[in-house]
Amino acid sequence: MKKQQIILLQIIYWSLNFFGAVITPVFFFAKENDLQSTVLRTTFFLSGIFTFYICYLIIIPKIFKPEKIYTAIISFFLSIVCFATIRYSLEEILAPATFGFRNYDQETGLLFYFFDNIYYGCINVFIAGVLWLLEKFGVIEIERQKLEQERNQAKIQALKTQINPHFIFNTLNNIYSLVYQNSEKALPAIEELSQLLRYSTKDLEKDFIPLEKEIGYLESLIELEKLRIKNPELLMINKKINFPTMNISPMLLVPFVENAFKHGDFSGKGFVVKISDENQRLQFYLHNFKKSKSKDSLSGIGIGNVKKRLEILYPNKHELNITETETDFTVDLKIDLKNG
């Protein structure tokens, strides 16, 4: 429970206490409508409120430990002693000195006085304990949520750093092949890679980036891969974007395209990527043909990390369907990006 709610409960509790114990008898009980009764009701109310906050702010926080039952007994005993001491000081010392009357008979012993006040004091002590526990558990829950959020952020960052080296490794392999063949496509490939690295260096540190920038990754990657493919016209990306500035987690779509290039069959075949964001709901569709001897199209770091990140960042807000046959691989991803 939040601290503001605890404070509101205290205000309500003491308002009801004050009107019920001090004000109401003046108007509804004729016998209680005299100075002595009013003073004694007031001292009783003050004893309760002083004890409550001494218990709530000092005794319970300093002594009580939920995992140790004896600390509850000690806290209760000290709180009752506190209530009895405060009430005795007000009713049996201050009141006689000021008004000339007391609550108990002058011959009343301290032991009887203490045991008689266990009943009267335990209500406020109990309420103080309940409210303190509610506040304590509220603080614990807030800290737990904060730690969970930090843990998820650390996990996401770790997943991102895994994706980036994997992406660089694949691309460098492609460039190595072009350089080895003395291909004139090598320099453009290096330029495309440097552009991609500039993107990833700046944006992987961010929690979210505009959707148009993530699509820019895909387009740059596809252009880079076209340099090594005999039929680049077979690589098609169709997009219909109405909300280009809508946020998405960086490098969320790229691993699917990487996977297609790693395991896809481009000997007279290509792949299709379709992207749309109708009603601020991202729809990403990819279909490619597999290499005939490919056995690990779902292996590697990329796609597994995407699944984990989707579970963390978009719980109950995404649908991911991956279909794999001996010849085809299809990804159908939908993400609700509203308020993202």
Stockholm file with secondary structure:
# STOCKHOLM 1.0

chainA/1-340         MKKQQIILLQIIYWSLNFFGAVITPVFFFAKENDLQSTVLRTTFFLSGIFTFYICYLIIIPKIFKPEKIYTAIISFFLSIVCFATIRYSLEEILAPATFGFRNYDQETGLLFYFFDNIYYGCINVFIAGVLWLLEKFGVIEIERQKLEQERNQAKIQALKTQINPHFIFNTLNNIYSLVYQNSEKALPAIEELSQLLRYSTKDLEKDFIPLEKEIGYLESLIELEKLRIKNPELLMINKKINFPTMNISPMLLVPFVENAFKHGDFSGKGFVVKISDENQRLQFYLHNFKKSKSKDSLSGIGIGNVKKRLEILYPNKHELNITETETDFTVDLKIDLKNG
#=GR chainA/1-340 SS CCHHHHHHHHHHHHHHHHIIIIIHHHHHCGGGCSHHHHHHHHHHHHHHHHHHHHIIIIIHHHHCBTTBHHHHHHHHHHHHHHHHHHHHIIIIIIHHHHHSCCSSCTTCCHHHHHHHHHHHHHHHHHHHHHHHHHHHHHHHHHHHHHHHHHHHHHHHHHHHHHHHHHHHHHHHHHHHHHHHTTCTTHHHHHHHHHHHHHHHHHHTTSSCEEHHHHHHHHHHHHHHHHTTCSCGGGEEEEEECSCTTCEECTTSSHHHHHHHHHHBCCSSCCEEEEEECGGGEEEEEEEEEBCTTCCCTTCSSHHHHHHHHHHHHSTTSEEEEEEECSSEEEEEEEEECTTC
#=GC SS_cons         CCHHHHHHHHHHHHHHHHIIIIIHHHHHCGGGCSHHHHHHHHHHHHHHHHHHHHIIIIIHHHHCBTTBHHHHHHHHHHHHHHHHHHHHIIIIIIHHHHHSCCSSCTTCCHHHHHHHHHHHHHHHHHHHHHHHHHHHHHHHHHHHHHHHHHHHHHHHHHHHHHHHHHHHHHHHHHHHHHHHTTCTTHHHHHHHHHHHHHHHHHHTTSSCEEHHHHHHHHHHHHHHHHTTCSCGGGEEEEEECSCTTCEECTTSSHHHHHHHHHHBCCSSCCEEEEEECGGGEEEEEEEEEBCTTCCCTTCSSHHHHHHHHHHHHSTTSEEEEEEECSSEEEEEEEEECTTC
//
